[in-house]
């Protein structure tokens, strides 16, 4: 299962995908797309990707996973990552409403077309093939979107909200299984009592 950098790997993958397909039109340079928070000041980029929530979704299995012949690992935990794609309001680019709509539309198109993220491509050392992480529109109301913006003390602006799930995060806890070292057997013939 994926190790802890998978969260940052997914964010980097989304940004890389946007940079490859949005530049030079409608965004002039790959440097204009960043992983960032809308709360950050004095940063000059156009499109930002903000991880605003991370939710544990319970356990996938109650049994441990075998690692080798004598070791067991706790099962991975599935998480959902919640992202916001936004236009940087403090950008010095002087964007007009028409430009903002073009950028948001193109970003939505790219994310919808590239909505499957394969953990094995992000963490090449993974031995087993893992299920893809799917990017889908987050089903949240306008009020919830406004709350996300309010939490960072910024006025609401049109933005895209996505959920990336399931993201399986492995455990580092490995338990050694106790091996049977000695066994005793006793054969009792039928009719004889065990003494």
C-alpha positions in Angstrom: 0.0 0.0 0.0 1.1 3.6 -0.6 3.3 5.3 1.9 2.5 8.7 3.5 3.9 10.9 0.7 1.0 9.7 -1.5 -1.0 12.8 -0.4 1.6 15.2 -1.6 2.2 13.0 -4.7 -1.4 13.3 -5.7 -1.4 17.1 -5.4 1.9 17.2 -7.4 0.3 14.9 -10.1 -2.8 17.2 -10.4 -0.6 20.3 -10.8 1.7 18.5 -13.3 -1.3 17.5 -15.4 -2.7 21.0 -15.4 0.7 22.5 -16.3 1.1 20.1 -19.2 -2.3 20.9 -20.7 -3.0 24.5 -19.8 0.2 26.2 -20.9 0.7 28.3 -22.9 -3.0 28.7 -23.4 -5.0 29.8 -21.4 -2.1 30.2 -18.8 1.2 31.5 -20.2 3.7 29.6 -18.0 3.7 26.4 -16.0 5.0 28.5 -13.1 1.6 30.2 -13.0 0.0 27.0 -11.6 0.9 26.1 -8.0 -0.1 24.0 -4.9 -1.1 26.8 -2.6 -3.6 28.3 -0.2 -5.8 31.2 -1.2 -4.8 32.7 2.2 -1.2 33.1 1.1 -0.3 36.7 0.3 2.3 38.2 -2.1 2.5 35.1 -4.3 2.2 35.5 -8.1 0.6 32.6 -9.8 -2.8 32.3 -11.6 -4.3 28.9 -10.7 -4.0 27.3 -7.3 -4.7 23.9 -6.0 -5.6 23.9 -2.3 -6.1 20.7 -0.2 -8.7 22.0 2.2 -9.9 18.7 3.9 -8.8 15.1 4.5 -11.2 12.6 5.8 -10.6 9.1 7.1 -13.2 6.8 5.6 -13.0 3.8 8.0 -11.2 0.5 7.6 -11.2 -1.7 4.5 -10.4 -4.9 6.3 -10.2 -6.0 9.9 -7.4 -8.5 9.3 -3.7 -7.8 9.0 -1.8 -8.1 5.7 0.9 -10.7 5.4 4.3 -9.3 4.7 6.7 -12.2 4.0 6.4 -15.5 5.8 6.4 -14.4 9.4 5.3 -10.7 9.6 1.9 -9.0 9.6 1.0 -5.4 8.9 -2.0 -3.5 10.0 -4.5 -2.9 7.1 -4.3 0.4 5.2 -6.7 3.2 6.0 -8.7 4.8 3.2 -8.9 8.5 3.0 -10.7 11.1 0.8 -8.9 14.3 -0.1 -10.9 17.4 -0.8 -9.4 20.0 -3.2 -10.3 23.4 -4.4 -9.0 24.8 -7.7 -9.1 28.6 -7.6 -7.9 31.7 -9.4 -5.4 33.6 -7.3 -7.0 37.0 -6.6 -3.7 38.6 -5.6 -2.1 37.7 -9.0 -0.6 40.6 -10.8 -1.8 39.3 -14.2 -4.8 41.5 -14.5 -7.3 38.8 -15.5 -10.7 39.8 -16.7 -13.9 37.8 -16.0 -13.8 36.2 -19.4 -10.2 35.0 -18.8 -11.2 33.6 -15.4 -14.0 31.6 -17.0 -11.8 30.2 -19.7 -9.2 29.1 -17.1 -11.8 27.5 -14.9 -13.5 25.8 -17.8 -10.2 24.4 -19.2 -9.1 23.2 -15.7 -12.5 21.4 -15.3 -12.0 19.7 -18.7 -8.5 18.5 -17.9 -9.4 17.1 -14.4 -12.5 15.4 -15.8 -10.5 13.8 -18.7 -7.6 12.7 -16.3 -9.7 11.7 -13.4 -7.9 8.4 -12.6 -4.6 8.6 -10.7 -2.6 5.4 -10.4 -0.6 5.1 -7.1 1.9 2.7 -8.7 2.9 5.5 -11.2 3.4 8.0 -8.3 5.2 5.5 -6.0 7.1 3.2 -8.4 8.4 1.0 -5.5 5.0 -0.4 -4.8 4.9 -4.1 -5.4 1.2 -4.8 -5.8 -1.0 -3.0 -8.3 -3.3 -0.6 -6.4 -6.8 0.6 -7.3 -6.8 4.1 -9.0 -7.6 7.2 -7.0 -10.6 8.8 -8.7 -11.0 12.6 -9.0 -14.7 13.5 -9.0 -16.6 16.7 -8.4 -17.2 17.2 -4.6 -20.9 17.2 -4.0 -21.0 20.2 -1.8 -23.5 23.1 -1.7 -22.8 26.8 -2.4 -23.0 27.4 1.4 -20.3 24.8 2.0 -18.1 26.4 -0.6 -18.6 29.8 1.0 -17.6 28.3 4.3 -14.3 27.0 2.9 -13.5 30.5 1.6 -14.6 32.0 5.0 -12.3 29.7 6.9 -9.4 31.3 5.2 -10.8 34.8 5.6 -11.3 35.4 1.9 -14.5 36.4 0.0 -16.1 33.6 -2.1 -15.1 33.4 -5.7 -16.0 30.9 -8.4 -13.8 27.8 -7.9 -13.9 24.1 -8.6 -14.2 21.5 -5.8 -13.0 17.9 -6.1 -12.8 14.8 -4.1 -9.9 12.3 -4.6 -10.7 8.8 -3.3 -9.9 6.2 -2.2 -6.4 7.1 -1.1 -5.0 4.1 0.8 -2.4 5.0 3.4 -0.3 2.1 4.7 0.6 1.5 8.4 4.2 1.2 9.6 3.3 -1.2 12.4 4.6 -4.6 11.6 4.0 -7.5 14.0 6.0 -10.7 14.1 3.9 -13.8 14.0 4.8 -16.4 16.6 5.8 -19.6 15.0 4.9 -23.0 16.4 8.3 -24.3 17.6 7.2 -27.4 19.4 4.0 -29.5 19.2 3.0 -32.5 21.4 0.7 -35.2 20.1 -0.7 -38.2 22.0 -2.3 -41.1 20.4 -4.9 -42.9 22.5 -6.4 -46.2 21.2 -10.1 -46.6 21.1 -11.4 -47.8 24.4 -8.4 -46.7 26.4 -8.8 -43.9 28.9 -6.5 -40.9 28.8 -4.4 -41.1 32.0 
